[in-house]
Amino acid sequence: MFSGRPDPSADWVDLWSKFDSFRVSLSRSKAVNVNSASLRSAVREVVQLYFRGVRPELEGLRIDTSAVDIQMQRLLQLANGRSAKKSYQTLVGHLQRARGPLDAEREQRLGSTLYKSSGQQTLSSGVEQAIAETLERLVPSAALSYRQAIADLQDHARISYRGPATDLRECLRETLDHLAPDADVKQAPGFKLEKDRTHPTMKQKVRFILKSRGLGTTSLASPEASTQRIEESAGVLARSVYDRGSVSTHISTAREEVLQLKLYVDGVLAELLQIHSGRPPSNRAIHLPRLRQPH
């Protein structure tokens, strides 16, 4: 019989272990209908563990569980009778496909919760706070990268700064990919891929977003230049080696370079997310202006 645990992660691991065990046993069954008491009991254990242990954790993380709820309820209904093996297999297939995205979202939400409660990622400015909160609602994975970079930069015991440099660049890249998908950018009038590129650059995506908002050429110059600098600096930092004569010199110089990189990233993100527009982030969903084709 199911018994609660103080560790919700143990329930998560146990759920999928039991689910996989049942799935394998089901595939080995030769019967047209699932009459086996052990198989039906295994289904009940999976469903009980989900509703009594895993679902409360997911709800606490504000994850939508409605689709999985329905599949689990249907599994239980099948187990309460003598149902066709094919019916079980259909539901198992649905749950198996939902498992990956659900696991990814759970890890993202857990990571965000840990960062908020750890006290390690103090956001030292209102702009940082606004950027982080906006990204959490718009692109959660980008928010995690941003918070991780800030936490790493506050850790003066670090001996490498490649990580925060990469996190800052990835944060901006994911935000741009969300606001300006490749397909939309490529369809813009007059768009041309840069030499030896198969996808739009971050700089081109910045131009697309800002032109779509009706900004003129002068207003585009600074964010575009900053984005170009970010691409160049992040690449150099990610490939950096200890070539400055001493490790201590390298560490202090690298940190200063990443702090400079962060200033550029903050500037571009503040522009893209309209942090200074007079409409501070709220707890509601963010409604950015709908992108229209640039003229």
Secondary structure per residue as TSV (DSSP state, phi and psi in degrees):
chain	resnum	aa	ss	phi	psi
A	1	M	-	360.0	148.1
A	2	F	-	-67.3	139.5
A	3	S	-	-135.5	139.0
A	4	G	-	-67.1	157.0
A	5	R	-	-127.6	151.1
A	6	P	S	-73.4	-19.7
A	7	D	-	-102.9	104.8
A	8	P	H	-64.7	-28.3
A	9	S	H	-65.3	-30.2
A	10	A	H	-65.2	-37.8
A	11	D	H	-64.4	-40.5
A	12	W	H	-61.5	-48.4
A	13	V	H	-64.0	-43.8
A	14	D	H	-64.5	-38.3
A	15	L	H	-57.2	-51.1
A	16	W	H	-75.6	-24.6
A	17	S	H	-65.9	-45.6
A	18	K	H	-68.1	-38.6
A	19	F	H	-61.6	-46.3
A	20	D	H	-63.9	-39.8
A	21	S	H	-62.1	-44.2
A	22	F	H	-65.0	-42.1
A	23	R	H	-59.3	-42.9
A	24	V	H	-66.7	-44.4
A	25	S	H	-63.0	-38.8
A	26	L	H	-63.2	-42.6
A	27	S	H	-65.3	-26.3
A	28	R	H	-84.9	-14.9
A	29	S	-	-69.9	134.4
A	30	K	-	-95.3	-7.0
A	31	A	-	-76.0	149.7
A	32	V	S	-73.3	-41.2
A	33	N	E	-109.7	148.2
A	34	V	E	-87.5	97.7
A	35	N	-	-103.1	-12.7
A	36	S	-	-62.0	125.9
A	37	A	H	-64.6	-35.4
A	38	S	H	-68.5	-39.5
A	39	L	H	-66.9	-43.2
A	40	R	H	-66.9	-34.5
A	41	S	H	-66.6	-37.7
A	42	A	H	-63.6	-37.9
A	43	V	H	-63.4	-45.6
A	44	R	H	-60.3	-39.3
A	45	E	H	-62.5	-41.7
A	46	V	H	-62.6	-48.3
A	47	V	H	-64.8	-43.7
A	48	Q	H	-62.2	-43.1
A	49	L	H	-63.9	-37.8
A	50	Y	I	-63.9	-53.7
A	51	F	I	-73.1	-31.9
A	52	R	I	-92.6	-23.2
A	53	G	I	-118.6	-52.3
A	54	V	I	-79.4	-45.5
A	55	R	H	-59.7	-42.6
A	56	P	H	-58.2	-37.4
A	57	E	H	-65.3	-44.8
A	58	L	H	-64.0	-38.8
A	59	E	H	-62.8	-40.5
A	60	G	H	-63.1	-27.8
A	61	L	T	-89.6	4.7
A	62	R	T	61.0	42.8
A	63	I	-	-101.2	132.8
A	64	D	-	-71.3	116.6
A	65	T	-	-108.8	7.3
A	66	S	H	-57.6	-42.8
A	67	A	H	-65.0	-43.3
A	68	V	H	-69.0	-37.3
A	69	D	H	-54.1	-46.3
A	70	I	H	-62.6	-44.3
A	71	Q	H	-64.4	-40.9
A	72	M	H	-66.8	-39.6
A	73	Q	H	-62.4	-40.3
A	74	R	H	-67.6	-36.5
A	75	L	H	-60.5	-43.6
A	76	L	H	-64.4	-38.8
A	77	Q	H	-62.3	-39.6
A	78	L	H	-64.7	-41.2
A	79	A	H	-68.9	-20.2
A	80	N	T	-84.5	2.0
A	81	G	S	-140.1	-169.4
A	82	R	-	-103.8	92.4
A	83	S	E	-106.1	161.3
A	84	A	E	-68.1	140.9
A	85	K	H	-58.6	-37.8
A	86	K	H	-61.7	-35.4
A	87	S	H	-64.8	-41.9
A	88	Y	H	-61.0	-46.1
A	89	Q	H	-61.8	-35.8
A	90	T	H	-62.3	-47.2
A	91	L	H	-67.0	-39.7
A	92	V	H	-61.0	-39.7
A	93	G	H	-62.5	-42.9
A	94	H	H	-61.1	-44.9
A	95	L	H	-67.4	-37.3
A	96	Q	H	-63.2	-39.2
A	97	R	H	-71.9	-31.1
A	98	A	H	-77.7	-20.3
A	99	R	H	-61.1	-48.0
A	100	G	H	-60.5	-56.0
A	101	P	H	-59.2	-36.9
A	102	L	H	-66.3	-42.0
A	103	D	H	-63.3	-43.1
A	104	A	H	-63.7	-44.5
A	105	E	H	-66.0	-39.3
A	106	R	H	-60.8	-44.8
A	107	E	H	-63.6	-40.1
A	108	Q	H	-62.5	-45.3
A	109	R	H	-67.6	-39.0
A	110	L	H	-62.4	-42.7
A	111	G	H	-61.4	-44.2
A	112	S	H	-62.9	-41.4
A	113	T	H	-64.1	-41.8
A	114	L	H	-65.0	-40.7
A	115	Y	H	-63.4	-40.3
A	116	K	H	-66.8	-34.3
A	117	S	H	-92.7	-12.3
A	118	S	H	-78.3	-27.3
A	119	G	S	77.9	3.4
A	120	Q	-	-84.8	-19.7
A	121	Q	-	-109.4	50.1
A	122	T	-	-56.0	124.8
A	123	L	-	-91.6	114.6
A	124	S	-	-84.4	-7.4
A	125	S	S	-139.0	159.7
A	126	G	H	-63.7	-33.1
A	127	V	H	-65.7	-45.2
A	128	E	H	-58.3	-45.5
A	129	Q	H	-61.6	-44.3
A	130	A	H	-65.5	-41.5
A	131	I	H	-62.1	-48.4
A	132	A	H	-62.1	-45.2
A	133	E	H	-67.6	-37.0
A	134	T	H	-66.6	-45.0
A	135	L	H	-64.5	-34.5
A	136	E	H	-60.7	-31.1
A	137	R	H	-90.0	-23.7
A	138	L	H	-97.5	-51.3
A	139	V	-	-139.5	84.2
A	140	P	H	-53.5	-39.0
A	141	S	H	-66.4	-33.8
A	142	A	H	-68.3	-36.2
A	143	A	H	-62.9	-40.4
A	144	L	H	-63.7	-41.9
A	145	S	H	-62.3	-41.3
A	146	Y	H	-64.5	-47.0
A	147	R	H	-65.4	-37.8
A	148	Q	H	-64.0	-41.0
A	149	A	H	-62.0	-42.0
A	150	I	H	-64.4	-43.9
A	151	A	H	-61.2	-42.6
A	152	D	H	-65.8	-38.3
A	153	L	H	-69.1	-23.3
A	154	Q	T	-85.9	-7.3
A	155	D	-	-91.8	97.5
A	156	H	T	-76.5	-2.7
A	157	A	T	-89.6	-2.8
A	158	R	-	-63.9	147.4
A	159	I	S	-115.0	-0.5
A	160	S	-	-142.9	140.3
A	161	Y	-	-119.2	19.1
A	162	R	H	-65.9	-39.0
A	163	G	H	-58.2	-55.7
A	164	P	H	-63.1	-32.1
A	165	A	H	-63.6	-44.5
A	166	T	H	-66.7	-41.3
A	167	D	H	-61.2	-41.5
A	168	L	H	-64.4	-42.7
A	169	R	H	-66.7	-42.7
A	170	E	H	-65.8	-35.3
A	171	C	H	-59.8	-47.1
A	172	L	H	-67.1	-42.4
A	173	R	H	-61.0	-46.0
A	174	E	H	-64.6	-37.8
A	175	T	H	-64.1	-43.9
A	176	L	H	-65.5	-40.0
A	177	D	H	-62.7	-33.5
A	178	H	H	-73.2	-45.2
A	179	L	H	-77.9	-28.5
A	180	A	S	-138.1	80.5
A	181	P	-	-58.3	148.0
A	182	D	H	-50.1	-45.6
A	183	A	H	-60.6	-40.1
A	184	D	H	-67.7	-42.0
A	185	V	H	-64.9	-42.1
A	186	K	H	-65.1	-26.1
A	187	Q	T	-84.3	-6.6
A	188	A	S	-66.2	138.3
A	189	P	T	-54.5	131.1
A	190	G	T	80.7	3.1
A	191	F	-	-71.3	138.4
A	192	K	-	-138.4	135.9
A	193	L	-	-65.6	143.0
A	194	E	-	-71.4	159.5
A	195	K	T	-55.8	133.7
A	196	D	T	64.9	19.8
A	197	R	-	-112.9	143.3
A	198	T	S	-107.0	-7.8
A	199	H	S	-136.3	157.7
A	200	P	-	-59.2	144.7
A	201	T	-	-79.5	166.5
A	202	M	H	-60.7	-38.5
A	203	K	H	-61.3	-42.2
A	204	Q	H	-66.0	-34.2
A	205	K	H	-69.7	-39.3
A	206	V	H	-59.9	-46.4
A	207	R	H	-59.2	-44.6
A	208	F	H	-59.8	-46.7
A	209	I	H	-63.6	-48.2
A	210	L	H	-71.2	-37.1
A	211	K	H	-66.6	-34.1
A	212	S	H	-64.8	-22.9
A	213	R	T	-91.3	5.2
A	214	G	T	84.6	16.3
A	215	L	-	-79.6	146.0
A	216	G	-	-82.1	176.4
A	217	T	H	-59.6	-39.9
A	218	T	H	-62.3	-41.4
A	219	S	H	-68.8	-23.3
A	220	L	H	-79.4	-26.2
A	221	A	H	-57.6	-48.9
A	222	S	H	-66.3	-50.3
A	223	P	H	-60.8	-37.4
A	224	E	H	-64.5	-45.4
A	225	A	H	-64.2	-39.9
A	226	S	H	-64.7	-40.5
A	227	T	H	-64.8	-39.9
A	228	Q	H	-61.2	-41.3
A	229	R	H	-66.2	-38.4
A	230	I	H	-61.9	-47.0
A	231	E	H	-59.2	-44.1
A	232	E	H	-69.7	-46.7
A	233	S	H	-66.9	-43.4
A	234	A	H	-62.8	-38.5
A	235	G	H	-64.5	-42.7
A	236	V	H	-65.4	-45.2
A	237	L	H	-65.3	-38.1
A	238	A	H	-66.1	-27.5
A	239	R	T	-101.0	4.8
A	240	S	-	-65.4	150.1
A	241	V	-	-130.2	165.2
A	242	Y	S	-76.2	91.0
A	243	D	-	-128.4	25.0
A	244	R	S	-110.1	23.0
A	245	G	S	94.0	-36.2
A	246	S	S	-152.9	153.5
A	247	V	H	-62.6	-42.9
A	248	S	H	-62.1	-41.0
A	249	T	H	-63.4	-41.7
A	250	H	H	-61.8	-46.0
A	251	I	H	-62.6	-49.2
A	252	S	H	-65.1	-39.4
A	253	T	H	-68.2	-42.7
A	254	A	H	-61.7	-40.8
A	255	R	H	-62.5	-43.2
A	256	E	H	-62.3	-38.0
A	257	E	H	-66.3	-39.9
A	258	V	H	-70.6	-35.8
A	259	L	H	-62.7	-38.2
A	260	Q	H	-66.8	-41.1
A	261	L	H	-59.5	-41.0
A	262	K	H	-63.1	-36.6
A	263	L	H	-60.0	-41.5
A	264	Y	H	-65.3	-44.7
A	265	V	H	-62.7	-44.4
A	266	D	H	-59.2	-41.4
A	267	G	H	-63.9	-44.7
A	268	V	H	-68.9	-44.2
A	269	L	H	-63.2	-40.6
A	270	A	H	-60.3	-37.7
A	271	E	H	-70.5	-46.9
A	272	L	H	-65.3	-38.6
A	273	L	T	-91.7	2.3
A	274	Q	T	56.3	44.4
A	275	I	T	-63.8	-33.2
A	276	H	T	-98.0	19.5
A	277	S	S	-81.9	-6.0
A	278	G	S	90.4	3.0
A	279	R	-	-119.7	81.0
A	280	P	-	-62.3	153.9
A	281	P	-	-58.6	143.7
A	282	S	-	-122.7	-178.7
A	283	N	S	-78.7	-7.2
A	284	R	S	-85.7	168.5
A	285	A	-	-61.2	145.1
A	286	I	-	-83.6	135.3
A	287	H	-	-117.0	93.4
A	288	L	-	-78.9	154.4
A	289	P	-	-57.5	139.3
A	290	R	-	-66.8	130.8
A	291	L	-	-72.5	133.1
A	292	R	-	-116.7	161.0
A	293	Q	-	-63.8	128.6
A	294	P	-	-62.6	147.7
A	295	H	-	-93.1	360.0
